[in-house]
Amino acid sequence: MTNDETPILLRYELSPHEAPSEGVYFALATLLHRSPLDLDPLDDAVDPDALDALFRRRRGGELRSVEFEYLGYKICVCATEIQIHRSSP
């Protein structure tokens, strides 16, 4: 998913009906041992509606991935999973 050399801190598998924006909250909350409700708003880093829309089922089986920084971590989202990496200095 990413060519980055930073190790994956957490790999979170999205359930078939889970929105990627929700998955980001749950993945990072798991890593940080916090409630998803205690995290800063995702829209400080990315538009959650746009993120979810990007991964809605499309014809042709196009593969997509998105990377962004959130709460000091690099978040990599694809259709089936979320990977969390340390941010590069």
PDB file as gemmi writes it, atoms N, CA and C in Angstrom:
CRYST1    1.000    1.000    1.000  90.00  90.00  90.00 P 1                      
ATOM      1  N   MET A   1       0.812  -1.191   0.000  1.00  0.00           N  
ATOM      2  CA  MET A   1       0.000   0.000   0.000  1.00  0.00           C  
ATOM      3  C   MET A   1       0.855   1.253   0.000  1.00  0.00           C  
ATOM      4  N   THR A   2       1.934   1.231   0.706  1.00  0.00           N  
ATOM      5  CA  THR A   2       2.820   2.381   0.721  1.00  0.00           C  
ATOM      6  C   THR A   2       4.248   1.906   0.517  1.00  0.00           C  
ATOM      7  N   ASN A   3       5.054   2.709  -0.134  1.00  0.00           N  
ATOM      8  CA  ASN A   3       6.445   2.368  -0.359  1.00  0.00           C  
ATOM      9  C   ASN A   3       7.330   2.894   0.751  1.00  0.00           C  
ATOM     10  N   ASP A   4       6.735   3.463   1.757  1.00  0.00           N  
ATOM     11  CA  ASP A   4       7.456   4.053   2.873  1.00  0.00           C  
ATOM     12  C   ASP A   4       8.230   2.975   3.623  1.00  0.00           C  
ATOM     13  N   GLU A   5       9.376   3.350   4.168  1.00  0.00           N  
ATOM     14  CA  GLU A   5      10.200   2.420   4.934  1.00  0.00           C  
ATOM     15  C   GLU A   5       9.799   2.349   6.404  1.00  0.00           C  
ATOM     16  N   THR A   6       8.897   3.208   6.856  1.00  0.00           N  
ATOM     17  CA  THR A   6       8.504   3.193   8.258  1.00  0.00           C  
ATOM     18  C   THR A   6       7.664   1.951   8.541  1.00  0.00           C  
ATOM     19  N   PRO A   7       7.928   1.299   9.666  1.00  0.00           N  
ATOM     20  CA  PRO A   7       7.165   0.087   9.982  1.00  0.00           C  
ATOM     21  C   PRO A   7       5.700   0.403  10.302  1.00  0.00           C  
ATOM     22  N   ILE A   8       4.883  -0.580  10.055  1.00  0.00           N  
ATOM     23  CA  ILE A   8       3.463  -0.453  10.372  1.00  0.00           C  
ATOM     24  C   ILE A   8       3.281  -0.654  11.867  1.00  0.00           C  
ATOM     25  N   LEU A   9       2.680   0.328  12.536  1.00  0.00           N  
ATOM     26  CA  LEU A   9       2.404   0.214  13.962  1.00  0.00           C  
ATOM     27  C   LEU A   9       1.128  -0.574  14.210  1.00  0.00           C  
ATOM     28  N   LEU A  10       0.169  -0.436  13.304  1.00  0.00           N  
ATOM     29  CA  LEU A  10      -1.114  -1.131  13.457  1.00  0.00           C  
ATOM     30  C   LEU A  10      -1.727  -1.337  12.082  1.00  0.00           C  
ATOM     31  N   ARG A  11      -2.261  -2.517  11.876  1.00  0.00           N  
ATOM     32  CA  ARG A  11      -3.017  -2.834  10.661  1.00  0.00           C  
ATOM     33  C   ARG A  11      -4.432  -3.147  11.117  1.00  0.00           C  
ATOM     34  N   TYR A  12      -5.408  -2.407  10.606  1.00  0.00           N  
ATOM     35  CA  TYR A  12      -6.801  -2.534  11.018  1.00  0.00           C  
ATOM     36  C   TYR A  12      -7.628  -2.953   9.813  1.00  0.00           C  
ATOM     37  N   GLU A  13      -8.304  -4.070   9.902  1.00  0.00           N  
ATOM     38  CA  GLU A  13      -9.139  -4.555   8.811  1.00  0.00           C  
ATOM     39  C   GLU A  13     -10.530  -3.942   8.910  1.00  0.00           C  
ATOM     40  N   LEU A  14     -10.952  -3.304   7.829  1.00  0.00           N  
ATOM     41  CA  LEU A  14     -12.291  -2.716   7.789  1.00  0.00           C  
ATOM     42  C   LEU A  14     -13.330  -3.802   7.585  1.00  0.00           C  
ATOM     43  N   SER A  15     -14.427  -3.715   8.314  1.00  0.00           N  
ATOM     44  CA  SER A  15     -15.535  -4.634   8.077  1.00  0.00           C  
ATOM     45  C   SER A  15     -16.226  -4.204   6.779  1.00  0.00           C  
ATOM     46  N   PRO A  16     -16.961  -5.099   6.136  1.00  0.00           N  
ATOM     47  CA  PRO A  16     -17.565  -4.771   4.842  1.00  0.00           C  
ATOM     48  C   PRO A  16     -18.497  -3.552   4.854  1.00  0.00           C  
ATOM     49  N   HIS A  17     -19.109  -3.257   5.980  1.00  0.00           N  
ATOM     50  CA  HIS A  17     -20.054  -2.137   6.035  1.00  0.00           C  
ATOM     51  C   HIS A  17     -19.515  -0.947   6.834  1.00  0.00           C  
ATOM     52  N   GLU A  18     -18.243  -0.970   7.167  1.00  0.00           N  
ATOM     53  CA  GLU A  18     -17.640   0.103   7.960  1.00  0.00           C  
ATOM     54  C   GLU A  18     -17.100   1.200   7.042  1.00  0.00           C  
ATOM     55  N   ALA A  19     -17.449   2.428   7.332  1.00  0.00           N  
ATOM     56  CA  ALA A  19     -16.925   3.554   6.570  1.00  0.00           C  
ATOM     57  C   ALA A  19     -15.448   3.747   6.915  1.00  0.00           C  
ATOM     58  N   PRO A  20     -14.612   4.057   5.930  1.00  0.00           N  
ATOM     59  CA  PRO A  20     -13.192   4.281   6.218  1.00  0.00           C  
ATOM     60  C   PRO A  20     -12.952   5.352   7.282  1.00  0.00           C  
ATOM     61  N   SER A  21     -13.765   6.410   7.287  1.00  0.00           N  
ATOM     62  CA  SER A  21     -13.572   7.457   8.296  1.00  0.00           C  
ATOM     63  C   SER A  21     -13.788   6.907   9.707  1.00  0.00           C  
ATOM     64  N   GLU A  22     -14.766   6.030   9.882  1.00  0.00           N  
ATOM     65  CA  GLU A  22     -14.983   5.399  11.191  1.00  0.00           C  
ATOM     66  C   GLU A  22     -13.819   4.471  11.525  1.00  0.00           C  
ATOM     67  N   GLY A  23     -13.348   3.755  10.534  1.00  0.00           N  
ATOM     68  CA  GLY A  23     -12.220   2.848  10.746  1.00  0.00           C  
ATOM     69  C   GLY A  23     -10.979   3.569  11.225  1.00  0.00           C  
ATOM     70  N   VAL A  24     -10.730   4.773  10.707  1.00  0.00           N  
ATOM     71  CA  VAL A  24      -9.566   5.550  11.148  1.00  0.00           C  
ATOM     72  C   VAL A  24      -9.675   5.838  12.643  1.00  0.00           C  
ATOM     73  N   TYR A  25     -10.843   6.263  13.091  1.00  0.00           N  
ATOM     74  CA  TYR A  25     -11.041   6.520  14.523  1.00  0.00           C  
ATOM     75  C   TYR A  25     -10.786   5.264  15.358  1.00  0.00           C  
ATOM     76  N   PHE A  26     -11.389   4.152  14.960  1.00  0.00           N  
ATOM     77  CA  PHE A  26     -11.248   2.925  15.740  1.00  0.00           C  
ATOM     78  C   PHE A  26      -9.815   2.392  15.714  1.00  0.00           C  
ATOM     79  N   ALA A  27      -9.152   2.490  14.569  1.00  0.00           N  
ATOM     80  CA  ALA A  27      -7.772   2.020  14.470  1.00  0.00           C  
ATOM     81  C   ALA A  27      -6.848   2.833  15.372  1.00  0.00           C  
ATOM     82  N   LEU A  28      -6.952   4.150  15.297  1.00  0.00           N  
ATOM     83  CA  LEU A  28      -6.075   4.985  16.109  1.00  0.00           C  
ATOM     84  C   LEU A  28      -6.421   4.878  17.592  1.00  0.00           C  
ATOM     85  N   ALA A  29      -7.688   4.769  17.908  1.00  0.00           N  
ATOM     86  CA  ALA A  29      -8.088   4.586  19.309  1.00  0.00           C  
ATOM     87  C   ALA A  29      -7.512   3.284  19.864  1.00  0.00           C  
ATOM     88  N   THR A  30      -7.512   2.245  19.051  1.00  0.00           N  
ATOM     89  CA  THR A  30      -6.925   0.966  19.464  1.00  0.00           C  
ATOM     90  C   THR A  30      -5.440   1.128  19.745  1.00  0.00           C  
ATOM     91  N   LEU A  31      -4.735   1.781  18.831  1.00  0.00           N  
ATOM     92  CA  LEU A  31      -3.296   1.986  18.994  1.00  0.00           C  
ATOM     93  C   LEU A  31      -2.987   2.800  20.247  1.00  0.00           C  
ATOM     94  N   LEU A  32      -3.782   3.826  20.492  1.00  0.00           N  
ATOM     95  CA  LEU A  32      -3.526   4.751  21.606  1.00  0.00           C  
ATOM     96  C   LEU A  32      -4.189   4.341  22.918  1.00  0.00           C  
ATOM     97  N   HIS A  33      -4.965   3.258  22.882  1.00  0.00           N  
ATOM     98  CA  HIS A  33      -5.696   2.791  24.071  1.00  0.00           C  
ATOM     99  C   HIS A  33      -6.604   3.883  24.621  1.00  0.00           C  
ATOM    100  N   ARG A  34      -7.343   4.506  23.702  1.00  0.00           N  
ATOM    101  CA  ARG A  34      -8.279   5.571  24.064  1.00  0.00           C  
ATOM    102  C   ARG A  34      -9.620   5.311  23.402  1.00  0.00           C  
ATOM    103  N   SER A  35     -10.610   6.019  23.838  1.00  0.00           N  
ATOM    104  CA  SER A  35     -11.919   5.952  23.199  1.00  0.00           C  
ATOM    105  C   SER A  35     -11.874   6.758  21.899  1.00  0.00           C  
ATOM    106  N   PRO A  36     -12.533   6.278  20.842  1.00  0.00           N  
ATOM    107  CA  PRO A  36     -12.595   7.084  19.616  1.00  0.00           C  
ATOM    108  C   PRO A  36     -13.212   8.465  19.855  1.00  0.00           C  
ATOM    109  N   LEU A  37     -14.074   8.565  20.854  1.00  0.00           N  
ATOM    110  CA  LEU A  37     -14.712   9.844  21.164  1.00  0.00           C  
ATOM    111  C   LEU A  37     -13.741  10.867  21.743  1.00  0.00           C  
ATOM    112  N   ASP A  38     -12.592  10.385  22.244  1.00  0.00           N  
ATOM    113  CA  ASP A  38     -11.597  11.278  22.835  1.00  0.00           C  
ATOM    114  C   ASP A  38     -10.596  11.830  21.817  1.00  0.00           C  
ATOM    115  N   LEU A  39     -10.681  11.376  20.566  1.00  0.00           N  
ATOM    116  CA  LEU A  39      -9.735  11.821  19.545  1.00  0.00           C  
ATOM    117  C   LEU A  39     -10.181  13.143  18.931  1.00  0.00           C  
ATOM    118  N   ASP A  40      -9.212  13.904  18.435  1.00  0.00           N  
ATOM    119  CA  ASP A  40      -9.520  15.155  17.743  1.00  0.00           C  
ATOM    120  C   ASP A  40     -10.335  14.856  16.492  1.00  0.00           C  
ATOM    121  N   PRO A  41     -11.119  15.812  16.029  1.00  0.00           N  
ATOM    122  CA  PRO A  41     -11.927  15.582  14.820  1.00  0.00           C  
ATOM    123  C   PRO A  41     -11.057  15.210  13.619  1.00  0.00           C  
ATOM    124  N   LEU A  42     -11.515  14.220  12.887  1.00  0.00           N  
ATOM    125  CA  LEU A  42     -10.794  13.764  11.699  1.00  0.00           C  
ATOM    126  C   LEU A  42     -10.728  14.857  10.643  1.00  0.00           C  
ATOM    127  N   ASP A  43     -11.731  15.720  10.613  1.00  0.00           N  
ATOM    128  CA  ASP A  43     -11.735  16.759   9.580  1.00  0.00           C  
ATOM    129  C   ASP A  43     -10.662  17.820   9.795  1.00  0.00           C  
ATOM    130  N   ASP A  44      -9.888  17.707  10.878  1.00  0.00           N  
ATOM    131  CA  ASP A  44      -8.696  18.541  11.018  1.00  0.00           C  
ATOM    132  C   ASP A  44      -7.618  18.082  10.034  1.00  0.00           C  
ATOM    133  N   ALA A  45      -7.724  16.817   9.551  1.00  0.00           N  
ATOM    134  CA  ALA A  45      -6.713  16.244   8.664  1.00  0.00           C  
ATOM    135  C   ALA A  45      -7.238  15.948   7.268  1.00  0.00           C  
ATOM    136  N   VAL A  46      -8.489  15.501   7.180  1.00  0.00           N  
ATOM    137  CA  VAL A  46      -9.068  15.085   5.902  1.00  0.00           C  
ATOM    138  C   VAL A  46     -10.591  15.220   5.985  1.00  0.00           C  
ATOM    139  N   ASP A  47     -11.243  15.436   4.877  1.00  0.00           N  
ATOM    140  CA  ASP A  47     -12.701  15.515   4.850  1.00  0.00           C  
ATOM    141  C   ASP A  47     -13.271  14.099   4.964  1.00  0.00           C  
ATOM    142  N   PRO A  48     -13.911  13.741   6.090  1.00  0.00           N  
ATOM    143  CA  PRO A  48     -14.413  12.374   6.276  1.00  0.00           C  
ATOM    144  C   PRO A  48     -15.422  11.950   5.207  1.00  0.00           C  
ATOM    145  N   ASP A  49     -16.286  12.858   4.778  1.00  0.00           N  
ATOM    146  CA  ASP A  49     -17.268  12.515   3.745  1.00  0.00           C  
ATOM    147  C   ASP A  49     -16.586  12.211   2.415  1.00  0.00           C  
ATOM    148  N   ALA A  50     -15.578  12.989   2.071  1.00  0.00           N  
ATOM    149  CA  ALA A  50     -14.840  12.747   0.829  1.00  0.00           C  
ATOM    150  C   ALA A  50     -14.066  11.430   0.903  1.00  0.00           C  
ATOM    151  N   LEU A  51     -13.485  11.146   2.063  1.00  0.00           N  
ATOM    152  CA  LEU A  51     -12.773   9.883   2.248  1.00  0.00           C  
ATOM    153  C   LEU A  51     -13.721   8.701   2.048  1.00  0.00           C  
ATOM    154  N   ASP A  52     -14.879   8.753   2.677  1.00  0.00           N  
ATOM    155  CA  ASP A  52     -15.853   7.661   2.543  1.00  0.00           C  
ATOM    156  C   ASP A  52     -16.344   7.528   1.105  1.00  0.00           C  
ATOM    157  N   ALA A  53     -16.592   8.659   0.448  1.00  0.00           N  
ATOM    158  CA  ALA A  53     -17.082   8.631  -0.930  1.00  0.00           C  
ATOM    159  C   ALA A  53     -16.055   8.024  -1.882  1.00  0.00           C  
ATOM    160  N   LEU A  54     -14.790   8.266  -1.609  1.00  0.00           N  
ATOM    161  CA  LEU A  54     -13.737   7.737  -2.461  1.00  0.00           C  
ATOM    162  C   LEU A  54     -13.723   6.208  -2.481  1.00  0.00           C  
ATOM    163  N   PHE A  55     -14.133   5.598  -1.377  1.00  0.00           N  
ATOM    164  CA  PHE A  55     -14.056   4.141  -1.265  1.00  0.00           C  
ATOM    165  C   PHE A  55     -15.392   3.437  -1.444  1.00  0.00           C  
ATOM    166  N   ARG A  56     -16.430   4.173  -1.809  1.00  0.00           N  
ATOM    167  CA  ARG A  56     -17.691   3.491  -2.119  1.00  0.00           C  
ATOM    168  C   ARG A  56     -17.468   2.615  -3.332  1.00  0.00           C  
ATOM    169  N   ARG A  57     -18.179   1.516  -3.389  1.00  0.00           N  
ATOM    170  CA  ARG A  57     -18.001   0.539  -4.466  1.00  0.00           C  
ATOM    171  C   ARG A  57     -18.144   1.210  -5.835  1.00  0.00           C  
ATOM    172  N   ARG A  58     -17.172   0.953  -6.689  1.00  0.00           N  
ATOM    173  CA  ARG A  58     -17.189   1.509  -8.036  1.00  0.00           C  
ATOM    174  C   ARG A  58     -17.026   0.383  -9.053  1.00  0.00           C  
ATOM    175  N   ARG A  59     -17.530   0.615 -10.236  1.00  0.00           N  
ATOM    176  CA  ARG A  59     -17.367  -0.355 -11.320  1.00  0.00           C  
ATOM    177  C   ARG A  59     -15.917  -0.390 -11.763  1.00  0.00           C  
ATOM    178  N   GLY A  60     -15.506  -1.550 -12.260  1.00  0.00           N  
ATOM    179  CA  GLY A  60     -14.161  -1.665 -12.806  1.00  0.00           C  
ATOM    180  C   GLY A  60     -13.122  -2.086 -11.788  1.00  0.00           C  
ATOM    181  N   GLY A  61     -13.480  -2.207 -10.527  1.00  0.00           N  
ATOM    182  CA  GLY A  61     -12.551  -2.688  -9.513  1.00  0.00           C  
ATOM    183  C   GLY A  61     -11.302  -1.833  -9.346  1.00  0.00           C  
ATOM    184  N   GLU A  62     -11.444  -0.538  -9.517  1.00  0.00           N  
ATOM    185  CA  GLU A  62     -10.301   0.354  -9.357  1.00  0.00           C  
ATOM    186  C   GLU A  62      -9.745   0.266  -7.937  1.00  0.00           C  
ATOM    187  N   LEU A  63      -8.427   0.175  -7.831  1.00  0.00           N  
ATOM    188  CA  LEU A  63      -7.788   0.170  -6.516  1.00  0.00           C  
ATOM    189  C   LEU A  63      -7.443   1.600  -6.144  1.00  0.00           C  
ATOM    190  N   ARG A  64      -7.758   1.953  -4.924  1.00  0.00           N  
ATOM    191  CA  ARG A  64      -7.477   3.305  -4.439  1.00  0.00           C  
ATOM    192  C   ARG A  64      -6.781   3.210  -3.097  1.00  0.00           C  
ATOM    193  N   SER A  65      -5.981   4.216  -2.810  1.00  0.00           N  
ATOM    194  CA  SER A  65      -5.419   4.368  -1.472  1.00  0.00           C  
ATOM    195  C   SER A  65      -5.208   5.856  -1.224  1.00  0.00           C  
ATOM    196  N   VAL A  66      -5.280   6.213   0.042  1.00  0.00           N  
ATOM    197  CA  VAL A  66      -5.115   7.603   0.467  1.00  0.00           C  
ATOM    198  C   VAL A  66      -4.198   7.613   1.673  1.00  0.00           C  
ATOM    199  N   GLU A  67      -3.281   8.552   1.709  1.00  0.00           N  
ATOM    200  CA  GLU A  67      -2.398   8.730   2.857  1.00  0.00           C  
ATOM    201  C   GLU A  67      -2.539  10.164   3.363  1.00  0.00           C  
ATOM    202  N   PHE A  68      -2.559  10.299   4.687  1.00  0.00           N  
ATOM    203  CA  PHE A  68      -2.615  11.630   5.286  1.00  0.00           C  
ATOM    204  C   PHE A  68      -2.067  11.557   6.705  1.00  0.00           C  
ATOM    205  N   GLU A  69      -1.719  12.716   7.241  1.00  0.00           N  
ATOM    206  CA  GLU A  69      -1.221  12.829   8.614  1.00  0.00           C  
ATOM    207  C   GLU A  69      -2.392  13.141   9.539  1.00  0.00           C  
ATOM    208  N   TYR A  70      -2.399  12.467  10.682  1.00  0.00           N  
ATOM    209  CA  TYR A  70      -3.464  12.699  11.666  1.00  0.00           C  
ATOM    210  C   TYR A  70      -2.914  12.363  13.043  1.00  0.00           C  
ATOM    211  N   LEU A  71      -2.960  13.312  13.945  1.00  0.00           N  
ATOM    212  CA  LEU A  71      -2.515  13.160  15.336  1.00  0.00           C  
ATOM    213  C   LEU A  71      -1.078  12.649  15.438  1.00  0.00           C  
ATOM    214  N   GLY A  72      -0.229  13.088  14.516  1.00  0.00           N  
ATOM    215  CA  GLY A  72       1.180  12.708  14.560  1.00  0.00           C  
ATOM    216  C   GLY A  72       1.491  11.358  13.946  1.00  0.00           C  
ATOM    217  N   TYR A  73       0.551  10.767  13.234  1.00  0.00           N  
ATOM    218  CA  TYR A  73       0.744   9.475  12.577  1.00  0.00           C  
ATOM    219  C   TYR A  73       0.423   9.599  11.106  1.00  0.00           C  
ATOM    220  N   LYS A  74       1.052   8.746  10.309  1.00  0.00           N  
ATOM    221  CA  LYS A  74       0.685   8.660   8.899  1.00  0.00           C  
ATOM    222  C   LYS A  74      -0.372   7.570   8.776  1.00  0.00           C  
ATOM    223  N   ILE A  75      -1.511   7.926   8.237  1.00  0.00           N  
ATOM    224  CA  ILE A  75      -2.628   7.012   8.067  1.00  0.00           C  
ATOM    225  C   ILE A  75      -2.704   6.639   6.593  1.00  0.00           C  
ATOM    226  N   CYS A  76      -2.729   5.350   6.306  1.00  0.00           N  
ATOM    227  CA  CYS A  76      -2.852   4.839   4.938  1.00  0.00           C  
ATOM    228  C   CYS A  76      -4.160   4.057   4.870  1.00  0.00           C  
ATOM    229  N   VAL A  77      -5.070   4.508   4.026  1.00  0.00           N  
ATOM    230  CA  VAL A  77      -6.391   3.895   3.916  1.00  0.00           C  
ATOM    231  C   VAL A  77      -6.526   3.273   2.530  1.00  0.00           C  
ATOM    232  N   CYS A  78      -7.006   2.039   2.494  1.00  0.00           N  
ATOM    233  CA  CYS A  78      -7.407   1.428   1.228  1.00  0.00           C  
ATOM    234  C   CYS A  78      -8.782   0.804   1.445  1.00  0.00           C  
ATOM    235  N   ALA A  79      -9.308   0.122   0.453  1.00  0.00           N  
ATOM    236  CA  ALA A  79     -10.685  -0.377   0.519  1.00  0.00           C  
ATOM    237  C   ALA A  79     -10.906  -1.401   1.621  1.00  0.00           C  
ATOM    238  N   THR A  80      -9.883  -2.148   2.006  1.00  0.00           N  
ATOM    239  CA  THR A  80     -10.081  -3.236   2.971  1.00  0.00           C  
ATOM    240  C   THR A  80      -9.365  -3.039   4.300  1.00  0.00           C  
ATOM    241  N   GLU A  81      -8.434  -2.106   4.377  1.00  0.00           N  
ATOM    242  CA  GLU A  81      -7.695  -1.951   5.629  1.00  0.00           C  
ATOM    243  C   GLU A  81      -7.152  -0.543   5.797  1.00  0.00           C  
ATOM    244  N   ILE A  82      -6.742  -0.304   7.043  1.00  0.00           N  
ATOM    245  CA  ILE A  82      -6.077   0.936   7.408  1.00  0.00           C  
ATOM    246  C   ILE A  82      -4.752   0.566   8.046  1.00  0.00           C  
ATOM    247  N   GLN A  83      -3.697   1.239   7.640  1.00  0.00           N  
ATOM    248  CA  GLN A  83      -2.381   1.047   8.249  1.00  0.00           C  
ATOM    249  C   GLN A  83      -1.989   2.351   8.929  1.00  0.00           C  
ATOM    250  N   ILE A  84      -1.410   2.204  10.107  1.00  0.00           N  
ATOM    251  CA  ILE A  84      -0.917   3.384  10.836  1.00  0.00           C  
ATOM    252  C   ILE A  84       0.590   3.259  10.966  1.00  0.00           C  
ATOM    253  N   HIS A  85       1.287   4.321  10.544  1.00  0.00           N  
ATOM    254  CA  HIS A  85       2.751   4.402  10.606  1.00  0.00           C  
ATOM    255  C   HIS A  85       3.132   5.601  11.447  1.00  0.00           C  
ATOM    256  N   ARG A  86       4.350   5.588  11.941  1.00  0.00           N  
ATOM    257  CA  ARG A  86       4.895   6.808  12.559  1.00  0.00           C  
ATOM    258  C   ARG A  86       5.063   7.846  11.451  1.00  0.00           C  
ATOM    259  N   SER A  87       4.824   9.091  11.782  1.00  0.00           N  
ATOM    260  CA  SER A  87       5.069  10.149  10.808  1.00  0.00           C  
ATOM    261  C   SER A  87       6.576  10.327  10.628  1.00  0.00           C  
ATOM    262  N   SER A  88       6.957  10.675   9.438  1.00  0.00           N  
ATOM    263  CA  SER A  88       8.370  10.972   9.183  1.00  0.00           C  
ATOM    264  C   SER A  88       8.709  12.307   9.824  1.00  0.00           C  
ATOM    265  N   PRO A  89       9.909  12.416  10.384  1.00  0.00           N  
ATOM    266  CA  PRO A  89      10.291  13.678  11.022  1.00  0.00           C  
ATOM    267  C   PRO A  89      10.433  14.816  10.057  1.00  0.00           C  
TER     268      PRO A  89                                                      
END                                                                             
